[in-house]
Amino acid sequence: MSRLTPLAILLVAAVLEAGGDALIRNGLQTSATPTRLTSFALGALVLFSYGYVVNKPAWDFGRLLGVYIVFFFLVAQGIAWLVFNQRPTTPIVIGGAFIVVGGVVISML
C-alpha cells in the first residue's frame, strides 16, 4: 500500500463523516416530513459508510488519528461554510491552525 492510500482513505472517511453529519443537521432544520426523513435516511447511510471505510483497512487507526482529525476539521468547516453559510470565525481559524500543526506533529512521530 503506498503512503498516499491511507491519506486518500482518511480524506474519503472525513468527507463521509462530515457529509453524514450535515445531512442529519439538514433533517433537523427542515420541517417538511418527506425531506426530513430523506435527510435522516441518507445521513444514516453515509455515516454507516464512514464507519465501514475507516474500519475496513487493517491499520493502526490510533496512529493515523491526528491526520484524520485535520481532514475532518477542514472538511467540516468547508461544509459549514458552503452548505450552511457559516463562515469560520477568527477563533475557529486560530484553533484550526493548532489542529493542523498538531496533526503534522502527530504524523511525524
Contacts in CASP RR format, 6 or more apart in sequence:
PFRMAT RR
TARGET T0000
AUTHOR 0000-0000-0000
METHOD contacts of the structure
MODEL  1
MSRLTPLAILLVAAVLEAGGDALIRNGLQTSATPTRLTSFALGALVLFSY
GYVVNKPAWDFGRLLGVYIVFFFLVAQGIAWLVFNQRPTTPIVIGGAFIV
VGGVVISML
6 57 0 8 1.000
6 59 0 8 1.000
6 64 0 8 1.000
7 67 0 8 1.000
9 53 0 8 1.000
9 54 0 8 1.000
9 57 0 8 1.000
10 54 0 8 1.000
10 64 0 8 1.000
10 67 0 8 1.000
10 68 0 8 1.000
10 71 0 8 1.000
11 71 0 8 1.000
11 75 0 8 1.000
12 53 0 8 1.000
13 50 0 8 1.000
13 51 0 8 1.000
13 53 0 8 1.000
13 54 0 8 1.000
13 68 0 8 1.000
13 71 0 8 1.000
14 68 0 8 1.000
14 71 0 8 1.000
14 72 0 8 1.000
14 74 0 8 1.000
14 75 0 8 1.000
14 76 0 8 1.000
15 75 0 8 1.000
16 46 0 8 1.000
16 47 0 8 1.000
16 49 0 8 1.000
16 50 0 8 1.000
16 51 0 8 1.000
16 53 0 8 1.000
17 47 0 8 1.000
17 50 0 8 1.000
17 51 0 8 1.000
17 54 0 8 1.000
17 72 0 8 1.000
17 75 0 8 1.000
18 72 0 8 1.000
18 75 0 8 1.000
18 76 0 8 1.000
18 79 0 8 1.000
19 43 0 8 1.000
19 46 0 8 1.000
19 75 0 8 1.000
19 79 0 8 1.000
20 42 0 8 1.000
20 43 0 8 1.000
20 46 0 8 1.000
20 47 0 8 1.000
20 50 0 8 1.000
21 47 0 8 1.000
21 76 0 8 1.000
22 79 0 8 1.000
22 83 0 8 1.000
22 84 0 8 1.000
23 39 0 8 1.000
23 40 0 8 1.000
23 42 0 8 1.000
23 43 0 8 1.000
23 46 0 8 1.000
24 39 0 8 1.000
24 40 0 8 1.000
24 43 0 8 1.000
24 44 0 8 1.000
24 47 0 8 1.000
25 84 0 8 1.000
26 39 0 8 1.000
26 83 0 8 1.000
27 35 0 8 1.000
27 36 0 8 1.000
27 39 0 8 1.000
27 40 0 8 1.000
28 36 0 8 1.000
30 36 0 8 1.000
30 39 0 8 1.000
54 61 0 8 1.000
54 68 0 8 1.000
55 61 0 8 1.000
61 68 0 8 1.000
64 107 0 8 1.000
65 106 0 8 1.000
66 102 0 8 1.000
66 103 0 8 1.000
66 106 0 8 1.000
66 107 0 8 1.000
67 103 0 8 1.000
67 106 0 8 1.000
67 107 0 8 1.000
69 99 0 8 1.000
69 103 0 8 1.000
70 99 0 8 1.000
70 100 0 8 1.000
70 102 0 8 1.000
70 103 0 8 1.000
70 104 0 8 1.000
73 96 0 8 1.000
73 99 0 8 1.000
73 100 0 8 1.000
74 100 0 8 1.000
77 88 0 8 1.000
77 92 0 8 1.000
77 96 0 8 1.000
80 86 0 8 1.000
80 88 0 8 1.000
81 87 0 8 1.000
81 88 0 8 1.000
END
